[in-house]
Amino acid sequence: MGSFAERRNDNSMSSVRKRAKYDEPSYAFLETIDERKLDFDFEKRCSITLSLLNCYCCLVCGKYLRGRRENTPAFLHSVNEDHHVFINFNSLKVYLLPDDVEVEDKGKIQVLVRIRNAIRPFFTKEEINNSPHACFDLNNQEYTNGFIGFNNSASGNDSLNVILLLLSHIIPLRDYFLLQDYLKEHEIVQRLGIIVRKLWSPRLFKPYISSEEFLAYVSVVDPKISSKVSDPRQIFIWLINNLVKKSSSLRRILGDTFQGNVQVATIPIKPVLDLNGDVVKFQRETSHENHVTVPFWSLSLDLPPTPLFKDSHNANDLPQVKIEDLLKKYNGSQEQQFAQGFKKYKLTRLPKYLILHFNRFDRKNTLPVKSRNQTLVQFSQRMEFLGSKYTLVANVVHDTIGTTAFDDDDKSIWRIQLFNSTKRQWVELGGTINRLKERELLFLQETYMQAWVRDDPTKE
C-alpha cells in the first residue's frame, strides 16, 4: 500500500496528470489519430450497447463507444485495442484513455480543431460573407461549400435531401443556424442546424454528407414520416410546422421569411329544379359569398390537364405552360370550381421567400408516379408577380426510373438546382453528383417546387 505520504504524492501526481497540457509527452498518443477513418454523419450511438448517452468516438479507428470510466465500452476498447484518443460528442472534449486525461489544447492543436469542426462546424461572419467559395477536403478534392450532395440519396432519402438543401439556401434561415447558438433549442432545431452547418462548412473531411442521422431522429419523432418521405412538399411543410412549434426564435424568422396571406372567396351554388323536380341548372348564390384570409407557407399551382400521350423524356413531346399563367390562380378574379361552388384566391401579403409547389401527382391513384402530370413549366430566372419582383434561387425537379411491370409504379428521383451567386452559375445536385446547368434549360425538367426571393428595391 505504501505510506500515507507516498499515497498523497501519488494522488497529487494523478491530479497533475489529469490536468496535463497539450505539449506534455503523454500527448504523443495524438499522433495515432487517423482522420480518414472518422465519419461523424451517423447517429451518435454506442456500437456495443446501442446507447445514445455519453457517447464518444475513438479517433484512432472511428468507432462510437459509450463512457470513459472503468469497464465502459470506450475504456475496454482503449485497453484491448491500444487506442487511446477519444472525443465526447456533446462537450467536444478530448480524453486519453484508460488514464482519463483530458487534452486541454485550448484550440492550439490543429488536428483537434479540424475534428471538432467536422463534428460541429463553426463560422465567422467573414466566412459567411465570402461564401460560397472553393474548398478542399482531406484528400485535397475540391468542392464548393453550400453546394455539396448527400451520399445516402440512393436509399430513397433524396426527397428529404433536396428540402434540406433548399432550406440551407434561404439566407435568413442559413445565417441563424451558422451564427446563432442554437444548442439550447429543441433537438429538431439542433439536428437541422448541424445539417445546415455541414452543408456550408469549408472544412469537410469528404465532399458530401449524409442525412441518415437526421432522418433517424424524425422517424422517431413522427413514425408516420415514412409516408411523407416520398414527397418533398410534405417534408417541407412538416419541417416548417415543427420548427415553428418548437422554437420561438425560428417562429419569428420563418414567419418573416416564408409566410404570406391569401384571401379565399367562396361562392356557393344551388340547384334550380323544373316542375318535375329535376335539376336543370345551378345558380350562384352571390349573396352568400364568404371571404376568409388564411396564412400559407407555400402556394400550390395546378397544372392544366394533359392530353393522352405516352410517357416521354423528350421535351418536344410534352405540353408546356408559362408560370405566369399558373399564377393567375391568385389574382383574385380567376375562379376554381369545386363540388359546392366556386372559389377565388387573392394574395393579400407576399412573403420575402415565395415557395411554389406544382401539383403533379394524384396520391389517390394506385400508380401516382406513372400517372403524374408531366407538363413542363416555362419560367425565367426573374419574374414580376403582383407588383413585386422575384429572383429564382432553387428549383426542385422530378425524374423517374421506369419499370416494365404493368402494375408496378415508377420510382421517383429528386434533384435540386441551386444558383451559385459567386460564379453566377446554376448547379444541379443529385446524390453526390453535381453538374452545371444552363439557365435557359432549367424548365426542360419536371419542376416540382421552387424558391423565389423578393428583390430588395433599394439595391436595384
C-alpha positions in Angstrom: 0.0 0.0 0.0 2.9 2.4 0.8 3.0 5.2 3.4 0.4 8.0 3.6 3.0 10.4 2.3 3.6 8.2 -0.8 -0.1 7.8 -1.4 -0.6 11.6 -1.1 2.2 12.1 -3.5 0.7 9.6 -6.0 -2.7 11.3 -5.8 -1.0 14.7 -6.3 0.8 13.4 -9.4 -2.5 11.9 -10.7 -4.2 15.2 -10.3 -1.4 16.9 -12.2 -1.6 14.3 -14.9 -5.3 14.8 -15.4 -4.8 18.5 -15.9 -1.9 17.9 -18.3 -1.4 20.5 -21.0 -1.2 19.7 -24.7 2.6 19.9 -25.0 3.4 17.3 -22.5 5.0 13.9 -23.6 1.8 11.9 -22.8 0.2 13.6 -25.7 2.3 11.6 -28.1 -0.9 9.4 -28.5 -2.4 12.2 -30.6 -0.1 11.0 -33.4 -2.3 7.9 -33.6 -5.3 9.9 -34.8 -6.5 8.8 -38.2 -8.8 11.5 -39.7 -9.6 9.4 -42.8 -11.3 6.8 -40.6 -13.6 9.3 -39.0 -17.2 9.8 -40.1 -19.5 11.9 -38.0 -22.7 11.8 -40.1 -24.1 8.8 -38.3 -26.3 8.7 -35.2 -24.2 9.1 -32.1 -25.0 5.7 -30.7 -22.6 3.3 -28.9 -21.8 0.4 -31.3 -21.7 -2.0 -28.4 -24.6 -1.1 -26.1 -26.6 0.9 -28.7 -26.9 3.6 -26.0 -27.3 7.3 -27.1 -26.0 8.5 -23.7 -22.4 9.8 -23.1 -21.2 8.7 -26.5 -17.5 9.1 -27.5 -15.7 8.5 -30.8 -12.4 6.7 -30.9 -10.2 9.0 -33.0 -7.9 6.1 -34.0 -10.5 3.8 -35.7 -13.7 5.9 -35.7 -15.9 3.6 -33.6 -18.7 5.1 -31.5 -18.4 3.9 -27.8 -20.1 4.8 -24.5 -18.4 6.2 -21.4 -14.9 6.5 -20.3 -15.0 5.1 -16.8 -13.6 1.7 -16.0 -15.3 -1.2 -17.7 -17.3 1.0 -20.1 -17.1 0.1 -23.8 -14.7 3.1 -24.5 -12.5 2.2 -21.6 -12.3 -1.5 -22.6 -11.6 -0.5 -26.2 -8.7 1.6 -25.2 -7.2 -1.3 -23.2 -7.9 -4.1 -25.7 -7.2 -2.3 -28.9 -4.5 0.0 -27.7 -6.5 3.0 -29.0 -6.2 5.9 -26.6 -7.7 9.1 -28.0 -11.5 9.8 -27.7 -13.8 12.8 -28.1 -17.1 13.4 -26.4 -19.8 14.2 -29.0 -21.6 16.7 -26.7 -18.8 18.6 -25.0 -16.2 18.1 -27.8 -13.6 17.5 -25.1 -10.8 15.1 -25.9 -9.6 12.4 -23.5 -6.8 9.9 -23.3 -8.0 6.5 -22.1 -7.7 4.4 -20.0 -5.9 7.1 -17.9 -8.8 9.5 -18.3 -6.6 12.5 -19.1 -8.4 15.5 -20.7 -6.5 17.1 -23.5 -6.6 20.8 -22.7 -5.3 22.1 -26.0 -7.1 25.5 -25.9 -7.6 25.3 -29.7 -3.9 25.1 -30.4 -3.7 21.5 -31.8 -4.9 21.8 -35.4 -5.9 18.1 -35.8 -8.3 18.5 -32.8 -9.6 21.8 -34.2 -10.4 20.1 -37.5 -12.1 17.2 -35.8 -14.3 19.5 -33.6 -15.2 21.5 -36.7 -16.1 18.3 -38.5 -18.5 17.3 -35.7 -20.0 20.7 -35.2 -18.8 23.3 -37.8 -18.4 26.9 -36.6 -18.3 30.1 -38.7 -17.3 33.7 -38.6 -19.3 36.5 -40.3 -16.4 37.0 -42.7 -16.5 33.3 -43.7 -20.2 33.5 -44.4 -19.9 36.8 -46.3 -17.2 35.1 -48.5 -19.4 32.0 -49.2 -19.8 30.1 -51.4 -16.2 29.5 -52.4 -13.8 26.7 -53.4 -12.8 24.4 -50.6 -10.7 21.2 -50.2 -11.4 18.0 -48.3 -8.8 15.7 -46.6 -7.9 14.2 -50.0 -7.4 17.6 -51.5 -10.6 17.2 -53.6 -12.2 20.5 -54.4 -15.8 21.3 -53.6 -17.9 24.4 -53.2 -19.4 24.9 -49.7 -23.2 25.1 -49.8 -23.3 23.0 -53.0 -22.5 19.6 -51.7 -24.5 16.4 -52.1 -25.7 13.6 -49.9 -24.3 10.1 -50.0 -27.5 8.4 -48.8 -29.8 9.5 -51.6 -29.9 6.0 -53.1 -31.7 4.7 -50.1 -34.8 6.8 -51.0 -33.9 9.9 -48.9 -33.4 12.2 -51.9 -36.8 13.9 -51.3 -35.6 14.9 -47.8 -32.2 15.8 -49.1 -33.5 18.3 -51.6 -35.5 20.1 -49.0 -32.6 20.2 -46.6 -30.6 21.8 -49.4 -33.4 24.2 -50.3 -33.7 25.4 -46.7 -30.0 25.8 -46.4 -30.1 28.4 -49.2 -32.8 30.5 -47.5 -30.4 33.2 -46.3 -32.2 34.3 -43.0 -32.5 30.7 -42.0 -29.0 29.8 -43.0 -27.5 32.7 -41.1 -29.4 31.8 -38.0 -28.0 28.3 -38.0 -24.5 29.4 -38.9 -24.1 32.3 -36.4 -26.5 31.7 -33.5 -26.1 29.4 -30.5 -29.0 27.0 -31.0 -27.7 24.2 -28.7 -30.2 25.1 -26.1 -33.1 24.8 -28.6 -35.3 21.8 -29.2 -33.5 18.7 -30.5 -35.0 19.0 -34.0 -33.6 22.6 -34.3 -30.2 21.3 -33.2 -30.2 18.5 -35.7 -31.3 20.6 -38.6 -28.7 23.2 -37.5 -25.9 20.6 -37.8 -27.0 19.6 -41.3 -27.0 23.3 -42.4 -23.6 23.9 -40.9 -22.1 20.9 -42.5 -23.6 21.9 -45.9 -21.9 25.2 -45.7 -18.7 24.1 -44.0 -15.4 24.9 -45.8 -13.6 22.3 -43.7 -15.3 19.0 -44.6 -13.4 15.7 -44.4 -15.3 14.5 -47.5 -17.1 16.5 -50.3 -20.5 15.2 -49.2 -22.5 14.5 -46.1 -25.4 12.2 -45.0 -28.9 12.9 -43.7 -29.2 9.4 -42.1 -28.9 10.7 -38.5 -31.5 13.4 -39.1 -33.9 11.0 -40.8 -33.5 8.5 -37.9 -34.4 11.2 -35.5 -37.5 12.5 -37.3 -38.7 8.9 -37.8 -38.8 8.5 -34.0 -40.5 11.9 -33.5 -43.1 11.1 -36.1 -43.4 7.4 -37.2 -45.7 8.5 -40.0 -42.9 10.5 -41.6 -42.2 7.4 -43.8 -45.4 8.1 -45.6 -44.3 11.6 -46.4 -40.7 11.0 -47.3 -41.5 10.4 -51.0 -43.0 13.9 -51.3 -40.6 16.9 -50.9 -43.5 19.3 -50.3 -45.0 17.3 -47.5 -41.5 17.1 -45.9 -41.1 20.9 -46.3 -44.5 21.6 -44.6 -43.8 19.1 -41.8 -40.4 20.6 -41.1 -41.6 24.2 -41.1 -44.6 23.4 -38.8 -42.4 21.5 -36.3 -39.7 24.3 -36.3 -42.4 26.9 -35.6 -43.9 24.8 -32.8 -40.5 24.1 -31.1 -38.6 27.4 -31.4 -39.8 30.9 -30.7 -36.8 32.3 -32.5 -37.4 30.3 -35.6 -41.1 31.1 -35.4 -40.3 34.7 -36.0 -37.7 34.1 -38.7 -39.9 31.6 -40.6 -42.9 33.9 -40.3 -41.0 36.8 -41.7 -39.4 34.7 -44.4 -42.0 32.3 -45.8 -45.4 33.2 -44.6 -47.9 35.1 -46.8 -51.7 35.6 -46.7 -54.3 34.7 -49.2 -57.9 35.7 -49.2 -60.3 32.9 -50.2 -63.7 33.9 -51.6 -66.2 31.0 -51.7 -69.3 31.4 -53.8 -71.9 28.6 -53.2 -74.3 27.3 -55.8 -77.8 25.9 -55.5 -79.6 23.6 -57.9 -82.6 25.0 -59.9 -85.3 22.4 -60.4 -88.0 22.1 -63.0 -91.7 21.3 -62.4 -90.8 17.6 -62.2 -88.1 18.2 -59.6 -85.2 17.5 -61.9 -82.1 19.7 -61.8 -81.9 21.9 -64.9 -79.0 24.1 -63.8 -77.1 25.5 -60.9 -77.3 29.1 -59.8 -74.7 31.1 -58.0 -75.7 32.4 -54.5 -73.6 35.6 -54.6 -75.4 37.0 -51.6 -73.9 34.1 -49.6 -70.3 34.8 -50.8 -67.9 34.2 -48.0 -64.4 35.7 -47.5 -61.7 34.3 -45.2 -58.0 35.2 -45.1 -55.6 32.3 -44.4 -51.8 32.2 -44.0 -49.6 29.9 -46.2 -46.1 28.6 -46.2 -46.2 27.6 -49.9 -48.5 28.2 -52.9 -49.8 25.2 -54.9 -50.2 25.7 -58.6 -52.5 23.4 -60.7 -51.1 22.2 -64.0 -53.5 22.0 -66.9 -54.9 18.6 -67.8 -52.6 16.7 -70.1 -53.7 15.1 -73.3 -53.3 11.3 -73.7 -49.7 10.7 -74.7 -47.1 8.1 -74.0 -44.5 8.7 -71.2 -41.7 10.6 -72.8 -38.4 12.2 -71.8 -38.4 14.3 -74.9 -39.4 17.9 -74.1 -40.8 18.4 -77.6 -43.4 15.7 -76.9 -44.7 17.2 -73.7 -47.2 20.0 -73.2 -45.8 23.3 -71.8 -47.3 26.1 -69.8 -46.0 29.5 -68.6 -45.6 30.1 -64.9 -47.3 33.4 -65.3 -50.5 31.7 -66.5 -50.4 29.3 -63.5 -50.0 32.2 -61.0 -53.2 33.8 -62.3 -55.0 31.5 -59.9 -54.1 34.0 -57.2 -55.1 37.3 -58.9 -58.5 37.4 -57.2 -60.5 37.1 -60.4 -59.9 33.6 -61.7 -62.4 31.1 -60.4 -61.8 27.5 -59.4 -64.8 25.2 -59.5 -65.4 22.6 -56.8 -68.4 20.4 -55.8 -70.2 23.0 -53.7 -69.5 26.1 -55.8 -66.6 28.3 -56.8 -63.5 29.7 -55.1 -61.3 32.7 -55.9 -57.9 33.3 -54.4 -56.3 36.7 -53.9 -52.9 37.2 -52.3 -53.0 40.0 -49.7 -49.5 39.6 -48.4 -46.5 38.3 -50.3 -43.6 36.7 -48.4 -39.9 37.5 -48.7 -39.3 34.0 -50.0 -42.1 32.6 -52.2 -42.3 28.8 -52.2 -44.2 27.4 -55.2 -45.5 23.8 -55.5 -46.6 22.4 -58.8 -49.2 19.8 -58.3 -48.2 16.8 -60.5 -49.4 13.8 -58.5 -52.7 12.3 -57.7 -51.8 10.4 -54.5 -55.1 8.6 -54.6 -54.1 6.9 -57.8 -52.6 3.4 -57.3 -49.8 4.4 -59.6 -49.2 8.1 -58.8 -45.8 8.4 -60.4 -46.8 6.7 -63.7 -50.0 8.7 -63.9 -48.4 12.1 -62.9 -48.9 15.3 -64.9 -45.7 15.7 -66.9 -46.5 19.2 -68.2 -43.3 21.4 -68.4 -43.4 24.8 -66.8 -41.7 27.7 -68.6 -40.0 30.3 -66.4 -37.1 32.7 -66.5 -34.8 33.5 -63.6 -36.7 36.6 -62.7 -40.4 37.4 -62.7 -42.8 40.1 -61.6 -45.7 38.9 -59.5 -48.4 41.3 -58.3 -46.1 44.3 -58.4 -43.1 42.6 -56.7 -40.0 41.3 -58.5 -38.7 37.9 -57.6 -35.5 36.0 -58.4 -35.3 32.2 -58.6 -32.9 30.7 -56.1 -33.8 27.0 -56.0 -35.6 24.6 -58.4 -36.6 21.1 -57.3 -37.1 18.7 -60.2 -38.5 15.2 -60.6 -37.3 12.3 -62.7 -38.1 8.6 -62.7 -36.7 5.2 -63.0 -39.2 3.2 -65.1 -40.4 -0.3 -64.6 -41.6 -2.8 -67.2 -44.2 -4.3 -64.9 -47.7 -3.0 -65.8 -48.9 -3.0 -62.2 -45.7 -1.5 -60.6 -45.2 2.2 -60.2 -42.2 4.0 -61.4 -39.6 5.2 -58.8 -39.2 8.9 -58.3 -35.8 10.6 -58.4 -35.4 14.0 -56.9 -32.7 16.6 -57.6 -32.3 20.3 -56.9 -30.9 23.1 -58.9 -29.3 25.9 -57.0 -27.9 29.3 -58.0 -24.3 30.0 -57.2 -24.3 33.8 -56.8 -20.5 33.9 -56.7 -19.9 32.3 -60.0 -23.3 33.2 -61.5 -23.9 29.6 -62.3 -26.7 27.0 -61.8 -25.7 23.8 -60.2 -27.8 20.6 -60.1 -27.3 18.3 -57.1 -28.4 14.7 -57.0 -26.8 12.2 -54.6 -23.1 13.0 -54.5 -23.1 14.2 -58.1 -23.3 17.9 -59.1 -23.2 19.3 -62.5 -23.6 22.7 -64.1 -26.9 23.6 -65.8 -27.7 26.1 -68.4 -30.1 28.7 -67.1 -32.2 28.6 -70.3 -32.7 24.8 -70.0 -33.9 24.6 -66.4 -37.5 24.4 -67.4 -36.9 21.3 -69.6 -37.4 19.1 -66.5 -40.4 18.3 -64.3 -40.3 21.2 -61.9 -42.0 20.3 -58.6 -41.0 23.1 -56.1 -39.3 26.4 -56.4 -38.0 29.0 -54.0 -38.1 32.7 -55.2 -36.6 35.6 -53.2 -38.2 39.1 -53.5 -35.8 41.6 -54.8 -34.7 44.4 -52.5 -35.8 47.6 -54.3 -33.1 49.6 -52.6 -30.4 47.5 -54.4 -31.9 47.8 -57.9 
